[in-house]
Amino acid sequence: MEVCQPLTIPASSYCPAIETLQHRLSLLHQSCQGLHWEDYENELHNLMTLAEQEILSEDLQKLDVNEPSIEVKGTVYRRVAQNHQTYQSAAGPVRVKRTLYRSGSGSKCIVPLELRAGIVEGFWLPRAAKQAAWMVAQLPPTEVSSLLELLGNMKPSASTLARLPAKLSERWEQYLEPFEYILADNFQVPANAVTVAASLDGVILPMKDGKRQEKRGKRTRGPAGCQEASCGTLSFYDDLGNRLSTIRMGRMPESKKETLKQSIKNHLNKVLEQKPRASSRRSTIMGRMTSRYLPCT
């Protein structure tokens, strides 16, 4: 069995969810007299998202594997249980029946349906995970929860939203180096860029476990209970000095910003690989970080 394999669903002109949607739309049209337009919009949106949930549930169910045993990456797993599970799609909750397998006593179960669909952290469908991760990068989880409630699609709680970036960060840190090389390999220097500028800075953040009360009155480096997170950029400019694009990077507090410095260097090396004739002149930022201002011609 392949992991996250391409989706293959048999073509069929019959879809129960669409048939049900048509019936529900007919009932809505019959009863919409006297409704305010906003109420009608809400009802229509709810019907559409419900239909999307049902279609996703039907098609997701087809990815389940119900066999006595399966082989994944050379390891044999045997069926141990079946149960129903609710996953979070971008349209809302999707409930399906899934089969669980285990390679041996005490080992962790795997779920072929989740592997084949690319379920994130055992709960999020890929599109929903991408949307939620982007939103919590822009807003606090409580505000994201309120925004999603207003949009009327998926409605995860603030605590569920807060756990997603934490879990993603754990996995990112496990494979930091290969992931960053993949990002760097896939980046294309703007065609008309003639200069790249690298910069490094820091920002003081209050830490959740900063013990501010205990530290008050004592000598500390910076505000009590705060630490310096690091942020860096690679910015590309044309021959008129107009900024074309910027890569932004950040890290939580770390001694000497070593990880972020290495990330910037890795990206700069990939830029130089794309522009092998580039020369450089160096300057020191904050007395420590060597930054390059590179002609990209």
C-alpha positions in Angstrom: 0.0 0.0 0.0 1.3 3.4 -0.9 1.2 6.4 1.5 -0.6 9.5 0.3 -1.3 7.9 -3.0 -3.0 9.7 -5.9 -6.8 9.7 -5.5 -8.6 7.3 -7.8 -12.4 7.3 -7.4 -14.5 5.4 -9.9 -16.5 7.8 -12.2 -20.2 7.7 -11.6 -23.0 10.0 -12.7 -25.0 9.2 -9.5 -24.2 11.0 -6.3 -26.6 10.6 -3.3 -25.3 13.9 -1.7 -26.1 15.9 -4.9 -29.6 14.3 -5.1 -30.2 15.2 -1.5 -28.9 18.7 -2.1 -31.4 19.2 -5.0 -34.3 18.1 -2.7 -33.2 20.4 0.1 -32.8 23.3 -2.4 -36.3 22.7 -3.6 -37.7 22.8 -0.1 -35.7 26.0 0.6 -37.1 27.7 -2.5 -40.6 26.7 -1.4 -40.1 28.2 2.1 -38.0 31.3 1.3 -40.9 33.7 1.0 -40.7 36.3 3.7 -37.1 35.5 4.5 -34.6 38.3 4.8 -31.9 38.0 2.1 -29.1 37.4 4.7 -31.1 34.6 6.2 -31.6 33.1 2.7 -27.9 33.4 2.0 -27.1 31.6 5.3 -29.5 28.8 4.6 -28.1 28.3 1.1 -24.6 28.3 2.3 -25.4 25.8 5.0 -27.0 23.5 2.4 -23.9 23.7 0.2 -21.4 23.0 3.0 -23.6 20.1 4.2 -23.5 18.7 0.7 -19.8 19.1 0.5 -19.4 17.3 3.8 -21.5 14.4 2.6 -19.5 14.1 -0.7 -16.2 14.2 1.2 -17.5 11.6 3.6 -18.6 9.3 0.8 -15.3 9.7 -1.1 -13.1 9.5 2.0 -14.8 6.3 3.0 -13.6 4.7 -0.3 -10.0 5.2 0.8 -10.4 2.8 3.8 -8.7 -0.6 3.5 -10.5 -3.5 5.2 -8.2 -6.6 4.8 -6.9 -9.1 7.3 -3.4 -7.7 6.8 -1.5 -5.1 4.8 2.1 -4.2 4.1 3.4 -0.6 4.4 7.1 0.1 3.5 8.1 -3.5 4.1 6.3 -3.9 7.4 3.2 -6.2 7.8 0.3 -4.8 9.8 -2.7 -6.8 10.9 -6.2 -5.5 11.3 -7.2 -5.0 14.9 -10.3 -2.8 15.0 -12.8 -0.7 13.1 -14.5 2.5 14.4 -16.0 5.7 13.3 -13.9 8.9 13.4 -14.8 12.5 12.7 -12.2 14.5 10.7 -12.1 18.3 10.1 -12.6 19.3 6.5 -12.6 22.9 5.2 -16.4 22.6 4.9 -16.9 21.2 8.4 -16.9 17.8 10.2 -16.7 14.6 8.1 -17.5 11.3 9.8 -16.3 8.0 8.3 -15.7 4.4 9.3 -12.1 3.5 9.4 -10.0 0.4 9.9 -7.0 0.2 12.3 -3.9 -2.0 11.9 -1.0 -2.9 14.1 2.3 -4.5 13.4 2.6 -6.2 16.8 1.5 -6.2 20.4 2.0 -2.8 22.0 2.9 -1.1 18.7 1.2 2.1 17.5 -1.8 1.6 15.2 -1.9 2.9 11.7 -4.9 4.0 9.7 -4.6 3.4 5.9 -7.4 5.9 5.2 -5.4 8.6 7.0 -2.2 7.7 5.2 -3.8 7.6 1.8 -5.7 10.9 2.3 -2.8 12.7 4.0 -4.7 13.4 7.2 -2.8 15.9 9.4 -2.3 15.0 13.1 -5.1 12.4 12.9 -7.8 15.1 12.6 -7.3 17.6 9.8 -8.0 17.0 6.1 -5.1 18.6 4.1 -7.0 21.7 2.8 -8.4 22.4 6.3 -5.0 22.1 7.9 -3.5 24.4 5.4 -6.2 27.0 5.9 -6.1 26.8 9.7 -2.3 26.9 9.9 -2.2 30.1 7.7 -4.9 31.7 9.8 -3.3 31.1 13.2 -0.1 32.5 11.7 -2.0 35.8 11.2 -4.3 35.9 14.2 -4.6 34.5 17.7 -6.6 31.2 17.8 -9.5 32.8 19.6 -9.9 35.4 16.8 -9.5 32.7 14.2 -12.3 30.7 15.8 -14.6 33.7 15.7 -13.7 34.3 12.1 -14.4 30.8 11.1 -17.7 30.9 12.9 -18.6 34.0 10.9 -17.6 32.3 7.6 -19.8 29.4 8.4 -17.6 26.5 7.3 -15.4 24.5 9.6 -15.7 25.5 13.3 -12.8 24.1 15.3 -12.4 25.4 18.9 -9.7 27.9 19.8 -7.8 25.2 21.7 -7.9 22.9 18.7 -6.6 25.7 16.5 -3.8 26.4 19.0 -2.6 22.8 19.0 -2.2 22.6 15.3 0.8 24.9 14.9 2.4 23.4 18.0 2.2 19.9 16.5 3.3 21.1 13.1 6.3 22.8 14.7 7.3 19.6 16.5 7.3 17.7 13.2 9.1 20.5 11.4 11.9 20.6 14.0 12.4 16.8 13.7 13.2 17.2 10.0 14.3 20.8 10.0 17.4 20.5 7.7 15.8 18.4 4.9 12.7 20.5 5.0 14.6 23.8 4.7 16.7 22.4 1.8 13.5 21.5 0.0 12.2 25.0 0.5 15.5 26.5 -0.7 15.6 24.1 -3.7 12.1 25.2 -4.8 12.7 28.9 -4.6 13.3 30.8 -7.8 15.2 34.1 -7.8 13.1 36.7 -9.6 14.3 37.0 -13.2 15.0 40.7 -13.1 16.7 40.7 -9.6 20.1 42.3 -9.5 20.6 42.5 -5.7 19.8 40.3 -2.7 20.0 41.7 0.8 20.1 39.5 3.9 19.2 40.8 7.3 18.9 39.5 10.8 17.1 41.1 13.8 15.4 40.2 17.0 12.2 41.0 18.9 11.6 40.8 22.6 8.6 38.5 23.4 6.9 37.9 26.8 7.2 34.1 27.4 4.4 32.0 28.8 6.8 30.3 31.3 8.9 33.4 31.8 8.4 33.6 35.6 8.1 37.4 35.5 6.9 37.7 39.0 9.8 35.8 40.4 12.3 37.8 38.3 11.1 41.3 39.3 13.7 43.2 41.2 16.5 41.0 40.0 19.1 41.8 37.4 18.0 40.4 34.0 19.0 41.0 30.4 16.0 42.8 29.1 12.4 43.0 30.5 11.7 40.4 33.2 10.1 37.2 31.8 10.9 38.1 28.2 13.4 36.6 25.7 14.6 37.6 22.2 13.1 35.8 19.3 15.0 36.1 16.0 13.7 37.1 12.5 15.5 37.3 9.2 14.8 38.2 5.6 16.3 37.8 2.1 15.0 40.6 -0.1 15.5 40.8 -3.9 15.7 44.1 -5.7 15.8 45.2 -9.4 18.3 47.6 -10.9 16.1 50.6 -9.8 16.1 49.5 -6.2 12.5 48.3 -6.2 11.9 45.3 -3.9 10.6 42.3 -5.9 10.1 39.7 -3.3 11.1 38.8 0.3 11.7 35.5 2.1 10.8 35.9 5.8 12.1 33.6 8.5 11.7 33.5 12.2 12.7 31.4 15.2 11.7 31.3 18.9 14.4 32.4 21.4 17.7 30.6 20.9 21.2 31.3 22.0 23.1 33.3 19.4 20.4 32.8 16.8 22.4 29.9 15.4 19.6 28.0 13.6 18.2 31.1 11.9 21.7 32.2 10.8 22.2 28.8 9.2 18.9 29.0 7.5 19.8 32.3 5.9 23.1 31.0 4.8 21.5 27.9 3.2 19.1 30.1 1.3 21.9 32.4 0.2 23.9 29.5 -1.1 21.0 28.3 -3.2 20.6 31.9 -4.5 24.3 31.8 -5.5 23.8 28.4 -7.2 21.1 30.0 -9.4 23.4 33.0 -10.0 26.9 31.4 -10.2 28.6 34.6 -11.5 27.5 36.7 -8.6 30.1 38.5 -6.6 29.6 39.7 -3.1 30.6 42.3 -0.6 30.1 41.7 3.1 28.9 43.8 6.0 28.2 42.9 9.6 24.8 43.3 11.1 24.5 43.6 14.9 28.2 42.8 15.2 27.7 39.1 14.7 25.7 38.1 11.7 27.6 38.3 8.4 25.2 39.5 5.7 25.8 39.6 2.0 24.7 42.1 -0.5 24.9 40.2 -3.7 24.7 41.5 -7.3 22.6 38.9 -9.0 23.7 39.4 -12.6 
